[in-house]
Amino acid sequence: MTAPIASIIVVSFSLFALAPLARGQGDPAVGTTSSADALVHYVPAKGLVFLLECDGFDAHAAGWSRTTASQLLERTNLGRLLDDLARQAIDQAVAGLPSSRRPTTVELHDALRRVLHAGFCVARIEPAGSTLIVIRRGARNGSRGLVERFIAPPDSQIPGLRLETRAGRAITMVDRAADAVAWWSERDDLIVVVGLAGIDAVLQTLDRRAPDAASHPTRTRLAARDRDFEPVVRGFIDPPTQPESSPWAGLEAIDFRWGFQADALQTVIRVDAPAPRSGLFARFDGPTFDRSEIGSLPADLRKITIASIDLARLAAAGAAELDAIAPGAAELAQRIDAESLTPMNINAKRDWFAPLGDRFVFGVKPPTAAAPFDFFLACSIRDRAALAASLDRLAPLLDRAVAAIAVRGAARPKRSVMRPLGKAGPARSTWTIDIPQDALPPALSRIGLRPTLLLGRSKLVIASRPETAKSLEAFADGLGPRSGLPGEFAALQRRIPPKLVALTLESGRDGLEATAEALPATVLGLQALVRSRLAAAGRPPLPPIVLQVDPAALPRPGSSAATLPPAFHAITVDDRGFTLLSRETVPTTNSPLATLARLALFLQAGPAR
């Protein structure tokens, strides 16, 4: 499934980095696209294992114009910023092509804008092993010329190039073992088939001698109207059957939709992995929660992540499952198990995992001069007495850790770094960890780190500062209101779904600056995943794309682009599987689209069906 997966990554990134292209003018002669014009009528239903269908912005002009993203791209520097990043990516992506095949940045930029306006479709057909690409109006908007120049430059001798007539159509082919490809015009649309074995299946579908993908049950369900959600992009993956030994065992299908919901952008990704689950999916089958259980958190939080994680079940996960969650996690777990802190008679699984509950909360407060990064991590408690005993044995361990990480020449503290803060009691105890600043690396000393532990009636809180821990006392004791989201997140209250296993709330007060600055690193991260999969397949690596953000183009503090409505990303669970739901003003690095691209990369190397 290499070609479809590459398409997922390209489109996932395009929806963020190339979204400003949609603000340009589309084809003035074309209005909305009806279901009869849907490009899936070109796609065979039989053997369809991957589908990515984009209606195009022309088909949803009214819905797009109502979104905050549209207004930001039209009226602020954001459009110019993302335009610049897109041009940088294009420049570097085509730099290695021979001059006869290389389009100019303007040509490719304009072609991508036209494709986003008009719409396109990408499909994978098995067992032919062919990938079908359809570009609406591509036969007359310049797309065909670019494709032909890329595949078969007019001034070059192309082995295997021929023109063949099939089913009354003039089809151009390049028949090479490594990259056989064919293309032709179907009315105003451009059809490209990579892998010649799939041509006849496409022609039979076009001539109505075989059913098309419009009748595919998954596509029919995805195309159905969903209240006020207006999908622009939809698709699905029918992955190879995973063996029982695979961390992805039990995965049956993935489908996804991206579009407009009132003034926001919404993504819905559905993962079908029916219960009883095994492998990686079984590790997240613990208790669920809903928005009323979040508790009395401070109103000024910039970001909140809540997750239901059974540490005991996660600790029992195999190496493959842990590495599927986070590369390197299996090695870290093995080290924790092996070292076990036996000199201190502390065992991580017994003394930490067992007394803790399954609800975790991570929060970030607004930065200040004294605390540029102010945060906390809280966890529910299963056995308070056992956890209190473990905390009592923590001080000598921390003293050893401080001595181990102290930079050369730093004076060792004369007393334990972990000391009670105030009077301890049966219901609440607080300790502060005073690590000498010269014992910390410069990056940590600059953020004013003074870790504080708060053991309340129902939660353990680890905060970056004593003041942060103090503000969470009611939360740690399980007191205060339990029926609403804090601060600006209250506006999302009715949109948060039930039966959650994870929820992230993101403030709009940080604006677009952090997202724009994080985009180059996000692109490099996706490329690293692509390179690892290419290396595993024995294929040559792609050159890196390095983006530079122009500080002058970032939204100014206090501008309309610097403050956005809050966003959320949620994961819910039911007997059939999981749903990832995201609602945001602009796609961010936390968007499920990035998650989908990473998941697809993991799934591409699977056994045959």
Summary of the structure (lengths in Angstrom):
residues: 609
radius of gyration: 27.1
end to end distance: 12.0
largest distance: 89.3
contacts: 1947
relative contact order: 0.13
helix: 38%
strand: 23%
